[in-house]
């Protein structure tokens, strides 16, 4: 099977097996998430802040518990209900729109709208003219990733970062994905970014992604990807994301091992981060391991044995 991030996560969320061969000191093996609870946990972690996941941040614990207990949802059912994409179609870009997307629009300004009508086209321009921003808008609509200079593809989830004033002091926060405001007061407003992407081969399909990042609280994401262009997502990953990740591999003295390089290129390092985070959650001093103690499991245990003893006494009398 393909070893790309999207293919692996798709199979795991569908409850299918993922297998790998022996490589160096790493043994061959396979994994399958047989229970809906396991699939819900993976789905939650895939949508959480990657930095928090890798460190096993305890702020994720509430979301993990909620995902585990959400018995009405199973990602495998969502995958089974999705229409099967047709891999023999040739998709042509028809139109790209964007609102609030940094590099294409200005804060509070008009939406960006580019109609190419399914034709071949070549984009030229000086540095800073918006070429990378346009590619990023298309890529973000399809995959949730944006190209950052010197960093390659970065998963953009609307998280805010510090904004410094001319004197170097912090004046607020703002999500880097969104067009920056010119007034300090506007940093307290919610940032909204949406990019609908239309592709057509005679029939039109759409990929739409929207993020709202409030000044306080977590950002919300709305995503609608037509199942018919699932294969286009694979093309975006292989043709755009993988080449863009080459900058992370390094060369010469800074080069990675082949094993680490493959993880970086395929995006599977995100799954590795999830594994590291899960290991951190299991540390004895973490909230996960103390959950039972914090909820006074000792009282429940004592009550259980007391009731057992009462039952014994009742049966003898």
C-alpha positions in Angstrom: 0.0 0.0 0.0 1.0 3.6 -0.3 2.9 4.9 2.7 1.7 8.5 2.5 0.2 10.2 5.6 -3.3 10.5 4.1 -3.4 6.9 3.0 -2.3 5.5 6.3 -4.7 7.7 8.4 -7.5 6.9 6.0 -7.1 3.2 6.5 -6.7 3.4 10.3 -9.8 5.6 10.7 -11.7 3.1 8.5 -10.7 0.2 10.8 -8.5 -1.4 8.2 -5.0 -2.9 8.8 -1.8 -1.0 8.1 1.3 -3.2 7.7 5.0 -2.5 7.2 8.1 -4.5 6.4 11.3 -4.9 8.4 13.7 -2.1 7.8 17.1 -2.0 9.6 16.6 -2.5 13.3 12.8 -1.8 13.0 10.7 -5.0 13.0 7.9 -5.8 10.5 4.4 -5.4 11.9 0.9 -4.2 11.5 -1.7 -2.2 13.3 -5.5 -2.1 13.2 -7.8 0.1 15.3 -10.5 -2.5 15.9 -12.6 -0.5 18.4 -14.6 2.7 17.6 -13.1 4.3 20.8 -9.6 3.8 19.3 -10.6 5.4 16.0 -12.2 8.4 17.7 -9.0 9.0 19.8 -6.9 9.0 16.6 -9.3 11.3 14.8 -9.2 13.7 17.8 -5.4 13.7 17.9 -5.1 14.2 14.1 -7.1 17.4 14.5 -5.3 18.7 17.6 -2.3 21.0 17.9 0.7 19.0 16.7 3.1 20.7 19.2 0.8 19.8 22.1 0.4 16.2 20.9 4.2 15.6 20.6 4.7 16.8 24.2 1.7 15.1 25.6 0.2 18.4 26.8 -2.4 17.7 29.5 -4.7 20.3 28.0 -5.7 17.7 25.5 -7.0 15.3 28.2 -10.5 16.7 28.3 -10.8 16.3 24.5 -9.5 12.7 24.7 -12.1 11.8 27.3 -14.9 13.4 25.3 -13.8 11.5 22.1 -13.6 8.2 23.9 -17.1 8.6 25.4 -18.8 9.8 22.2 -20.5 6.5 21.4 -22.7 8.0 18.7 -19.7 8.6 16.4 -17.5 6.1 14.6 -15.0 7.4 11.9 -15.2 4.0 10.2 -18.9 4.7 9.4 -18.1 8.0 7.9 -15.5 6.4 5.7 -17.9 3.7 4.6 -20.6 6.2 3.7 -18.4 8.3 1.5 -18.8 7.8 -2.2 -15.9 6.1 -3.9 -13.8 8.5 -6.0 -13.1 7.8 -9.6 -9.4 7.6 -10.2 -9.6 7.8 -14.0 -10.8 11.5 -14.2 -8.6 14.4 -15.1 -9.4 17.4 -12.9 -8.9 20.9 -14.1 -8.8 24.0 -11.9 -11.8 26.3 -12.6 -11.8 28.9 -9.9 -10.2 29.9 -6.6 -11.7 32.3 -4.1 -10.3 33.5 -0.8 -11.3 35.8 2.0 -9.0 36.9 4.8 -6.2 34.7 3.5 -2.8 36.3 4.1 -0.9 37.3 1.0 -4.0 37.3 -1.2 -6.3 39.7 0.6 -6.0 42.6 3.1 -7.7 42.8 6.4 -11.3 43.9 6.0 -10.8 44.1 2.2 -12.5 42.5 -0.8 -12.3 38.7 -1.4 -9.8 37.3 -3.9 -11.4 35.7 -6.9 -9.4 34.1 -9.8 -11.2 32.4 -12.7 -9.0 30.2 -14.9 -11.7 28.2 -16.6 -9.9 24.9 -16.6 -7.1 26.1 -18.9 -3.3 25.6 -18.5 -1.7 28.7 -17.0 1.6 29.8 -15.7 2.0 32.2 -12.8 4.9 34.7 -12.9 5.7 37.6 -10.6 8.3 39.3 -8.5 9.2 38.2 -5.0 6.4 39.0 -2.6 3.8 39.4 -5.3 1.7 36.5 -4.0 2.7 33.4 -6.0 3.3 31.2 -3.0 0.2 32.6 -1.3 -2.0 31.5 -4.2 -0.5 28.0 -4.3 -0.9 27.9 -0.5 -4.6 28.9 -0.7 -5.2 26.0 -3.2 -3.2 23.6 -1.1 -4.9 24.7 2.2 -8.4 24.3 0.7 -7.5 20.7 -0.3 -5.3 19.5 2.6 -5.2 22.0 5.4 -1.5 22.7 4.8 0.0 26.0 3.9 3.5 26.7 2.5 5.7 28.8 4.8 9.0 30.2 3.6 12.0 28.2 4.8 9.6 25.8 6.6 7.8 24.0 3.9 4.2 22.8 4.4 2.8 23.6 7.8 -0.6 22.4 9.1 -2.7 25.5 9.6 -5.5 25.2 12.2 -6.1 28.9 13.0 -3.9 28.9 16.1 -2.8 32.3 17.2 0.8 33.5 17.6 2.2 36.5 19.3 2.4 39.8 17.4 5.1 42.3 18.3 5.0 46.1 17.9 7.7 48.3 16.4 9.4 48.3 19.8 9.6 44.5 19.9 7.0 44.2 22.7 4.0 41.9 22.4 0.8 43.8 21.4 -1.5 40.8 20.8 -2.0 37.6 19.0 -3.1 36.7 15.5 -3.2 33.5 13.3 -0.4 33.6 10.7 -2.8 32.2 8.1 -5.0 35.3 8.1 -4.4 38.7 6.7 -3.0 40.9 9.5 -4.9 44.0 10.6 -3.2 47.4 10.6 -4.7 48.6 13.9 -3.7 47.1 17.3 -7.3 47.2 18.5 -8.3 44.8 15.6 -6.1 42.1 17.1 -8.9 41.6 19.6 -11.3 40.6 16.8 -12.0 37.2 15.5 -10.0 36.2 12.4 -11.9 34.5 9.6 -10.4 32.7 6.6 -12.2 30.8 3.9 -11.1 29.3 0.6 -13.5 27.5 -1.7 -11.7 25.7 -4.6 -13.7 24.6 -7.7 -12.4 22.0 -10.1 -14.2 20.7 -13.1 -14.0 18.0 -15.8 -17.4 18.7 -17.2 -19.1 18.5 -13.7 -18.0 20.8 -10.9 -16.8 19.7 -7.6 -15.7 21.9 -4.7 -13.2 21.8 -1.8 -14.0 24.3 0.9 -12.2 25.1 4.1 -13.0 27.9 6.7 -11.4 28.8 10.0 -12.7 31.2 12.6 -10.1 32.1 15.2 -11.5 34.1 18.2 -9.4 36.3 20.4 -10.2 34.0 23.3 -10.9 30.2 23.0 -10.1 27.6 20.4 -10.5 28.2 16.7 -13.3 26.4 14.8 -12.8 24.6 11.5 -15.4 24.0 8.7 -14.3 21.6 6.0 -16.2 20.3 2.9 -14.2 18.2 0.5 -16.1 16.5 -2.3 -15.3 12.8 -2.2 -15.0 12.7 -5.9 -11.6 14.5 -5.7 -10.0 12.3 -3.1 -7.5 11.3 -5.8 -6.7 14.9 -6.4 -5.8 15.1 -2.7 -3.3 12.3 -3.2 -1.8 14.2 -6.2 -1.5 17.3 -4.0 0.3 15.3 -1.4 2.7 13.7 -3.8 3.2 16.6 -6.2 3.3 19.5 -3.8 3.6 18.5 -0.1 6.4 16.0 -0.5 8.6 18.2 -2.6 8.0 21.1 -0.2 9.1 18.9 2.7 12.6 18.4 1.2 13.8 21.5 3.0 13.3 19.6 6.3 15.5 16.7 5.2 18.7 18.6 5.0 22.0 17.7 3.3 25.6 17.1 4.2 26.3 17.3 8.0 22.7 18.3 8.7 21.1 15.5 6.7 18.7 13.0 8.4 18.9 9.3 8.4 17.0 7.5 5.6 14.4 6.4 8.1 13.8 9.9 9.4 13.9 11.4 5.9 11.2 9.1 4.7 9.0 10.0 7.7 9.5 13.7 6.9 8.8 13.4 3.2 5.7 11.3 3.6 4.3 13.3 6.5 4.4 10.2 8.7 6.4 12.1 11.3 2.9 13.3 12.5 2.0 9.8 13.4 5.4 9.4 15.1 4.6 12.6 17.2 1.2 11.0 18.2 3.1 7.9 19.4 5.5 10.1 21.4 2.6 12.0 22.9 0.8 8.9 23.9 3.9 7.6 25.6 4.1 11.0 27.5 0.4 10.7 28.5 1.3 7.3 30.1 4.0 8.8 32.4 3.1 8.1 36.0 3.0 11.8 37.0 0.6 12.8 34.2 -3.1 13.5 34.5 -4.0 10.5 32.4 -2.5 8.1 34.9 -3.9 10.1 37.9 -7.4 10.3 36.5 -8.7 7.4 38.6 -7.1 8.8 41.7 -8.3 12.4 41.1 -11.8 11.0 40.8 -11.5 9.2 44.1 -11.5 5.7 42.8 -10.5 4.6 46.4 -14.0 5.6 47.6 -15.7 3.5 44.9 -13.4 0.6 45.6 -14.1 0.8 49.4 -17.9 1.0 48.7 -17.7 -2.0 46.4 -16.1 -4.2 49.0 -18.5 -2.9 51.7 -21.4 -3.9 49.5 -19.9 -7.3 48.8 -19.4 -7.9 52.5 -23.0 -6.8 53.2 -24.2 -9.2 50.5 -22.3 -12.1 52.1 -23.8 -11.3 55.5 -27.3 -11.1 54.0 -26.9 -14.5 52.4 -25.9 -16.1 55.7 -28.7 -14.7 57.7 
